[in-house]
Amino acid sequence: MTRAPRLAVRAVIVRDGRLLIVNAYPGDVSDLWCAPGGGVERGASMPDNLQREIFEETGLAVRVGAPCLVNEFHDPKSGFHQVDVYFHAQVIGRARIDAHRDPEGIVNRHQWVTEAELRALRYKPDSLPQIAFGAGGILYDPLEVIVR
């Protein structure tokens, strides 16, 4: 049976030269980091979905800007396939991010990193430094195999 790809949205939030990243898998399953975001729910725009996801994961209110990346990955064994649309976003309201708890229990770590600090970590997608700290534009990352 062929399943349609899962659509997700992610935010590239840079403040004072630092990018907000979150753990990619629940608990200590992996040391992989990514931009915050999540699955798109039907009936809401991608920016509205992204605002909801960022608030759920971090407690931050954001203004969603222009798209900057389309990235897709899959797991050939299970047939899972996801397409992420990344948007630049700006924090417009703050909660105490350290005190916030993700209601889904997935995001339990976050950090604000410089480009050099990001490059010293395991992260996905590979183009994350370029879209966060690069010259701009919109990129496309071809389909790649999922990593844990």
C-alpha positions as CSV (number, residue, x, y, z in Angstrom):
1,M,0.0,0.0,0.0
2,T,1.4,3.4,-1.0
3,R,1.0,6.2,1.6
4,A,1.1,9.8,0.9
5,P,4.1,11.7,2.3
6,R,3.5,13.4,5.7
7,L,3.7,17.2,5.4
8,A,5.4,19.2,8.2
9,V,6.5,22.7,8.8
10,R,9.6,24.0,10.6
11,A,10.9,27.4,11.8
12,V,14.3,28.9,11.3
13,I,14.5,31.3,14.2
14,V,17.7,33.3,14.5
15,R,18.1,35.8,17.4
16,D,21.3,37.7,18.1
17,G,23.2,35.5,15.7
18,R,22.0,32.2,17.3
19,L,19.6,29.6,15.9
20,L,17.0,27.8,18.0
21,I,17.3,24.1,17.7
22,V,15.4,21.3,19.5
23,N,16.0,17.5,20.0
24,A,14.7,15.6,17.1
25,Y,13.5,12.5,18.9
26,P,11.9,12.0,22.4
27,G,14.0,11.6,25.5
28,D,17.6,10.5,24.9
29,V,16.8,8.3,21.9
30,S,19.2,10.3,19.7
31,D,21.6,13.1,19.8
32,L,20.2,14.5,16.6
33,W,19.0,18.2,16.5
34,C,16.6,20.0,14.2
35,A,14.6,23.2,13.8
36,P,11.4,23.2,15.8
37,G,8.1,22.4,14.1
38,G,5.9,19.5,13.3
39,G,3.0,18.0,11.3
40,V,0.5,20.0,9.4
41,E,-3.2,19.6,10.4
42,R,-5.8,19.9,7.7
43,G,-7.8,23.0,7.4
44,A,-5.1,25.4,8.7
45,S,-2.5,27.2,6.7
46,M,1.1,26.2,6.9
47,P,2.0,29.4,8.8
48,D,-0.9,28.9,11.3
49,N,0.3,25.3,11.8
50,L,3.8,26.5,12.4
51,Q,2.8,29.0,15.0
52,R,0.9,26.3,16.8
53,E,3.8,23.9,16.7
54,I,6.3,26.4,17.9
55,F,4.1,27.4,20.8
56,E,3.5,23.8,21.7
57,E,7.2,22.9,21.6
58,T,8.7,26.0,23.1
59,G,6.1,28.3,24.5
60,L,7.2,31.0,22.1
61,A,4.9,33.1,19.9
62,V,6.3,33.7,16.4
63,R,5.6,35.7,13.3
64,V,6.1,33.4,10.3
65,G,8.1,34.9,7.3
66,A,9.1,33.6,3.9
67,P,9.7,29.9,3.1
68,C,13.4,29.1,2.8
69,L,13.7,25.3,2.3
70,V,11.8,22.3,1.1
71,N,13.4,19.1,2.5
72,E,12.3,15.5,2.3
73,F,13.4,12.3,3.9
74,H,12.2,8.7,4.0
75,D,12.6,5.3,5.7
76,P,12.8,2.7,2.9
77,K,12.0,-0.1,5.3
78,S,8.8,1.3,6.7
79,G,7.7,3.4,3.7
80,F,7.6,6.5,5.9
81,H,8.2,9.7,3.8
82,Q,8.1,13.3,5.1
83,V,8.2,16.6,3.3
84,D,9.3,19.6,5.6
85,V,8.7,23.2,4.5
86,Y,11.0,25.5,6.4
87,F,10.0,29.2,7.1
88,H,12.0,32.0,8.6
89,A,10.3,33.1,11.8
90,Q,10.7,35.8,14.4
91,V,9.9,35.7,18.1
92,I,7.2,38.2,18.9
93,G,6.2,36.9,22.4
94,R,8.2,35.2,25.0
95,A,7.4,32.7,27.6
96,R,10.1,31.1,29.8
97,I,11.3,28.6,27.3
98,D,13.2,26.7,30.0
99,A,10.1,26.2,32.0
100,H,7.9,25.1,29.0
101,R,6.8,21.5,28.6
102,D,5.9,20.1,25.2
103,P,2.4,18.6,25.6
104,E,3.3,15.7,23.2
105,G,6.4,15.0,25.2
106,I,8.8,14.9,22.2
107,V,10.7,18.1,22.6
108,N,12.5,18.1,26.0
109,R,15.7,19.9,25.1
110,H,16.5,23.1,23.2
111,Q,19.4,25.4,22.7
112,W,20.3,28.6,20.9
113,V,23.5,28.0,18.9
114,T,25.9,30.0,16.7
115,E,26.8,28.6,13.3
116,A,30.1,27.2,14.7
117,E,28.3,25.5,17.6
118,L,25.7,24.0,15.2
119,R,28.4,22.6,12.9
120,A,29.9,20.7,16.0
121,L,26.6,18.9,16.6
122,R,24.6,16.2,14.7
123,Y,21.7,18.0,13.0
124,K,19.4,17.6,10.0
125,P,18.9,18.8,7.4
126,D,22.4,19.2,6.1
127,S,21.5,22.6,4.7
128,L,20.4,24.0,8.1
129,P,23.5,26.3,8.6
130,Q,23.0,27.6,5.1
131,I,19.4,28.6,5.5
132,A,19.9,30.0,9.0
133,F,23.2,31.9,8.5
134,G,23.5,32.1,4.7
135,A,22.7,34.6,2.1
136,G,19.0,33.7,1.7
137,G,16.9,32.4,-1.1
138,I,14.9,29.2,-1.1
139,L,16.6,25.8,-1.3
140,Y,15.5,22.2,-2.1
141,D,17.1,19.2,-0.4
142,P,16.5,16.1,-2.4
143,L,15.1,13.0,-0.9
144,E,17.4,11.4,1.7
145,V,17.3,8.4,4.0
146,I,16.1,9.1,7.5
147,V,18.7,9.1,10.3
148,R,18.4,8.5,14.1
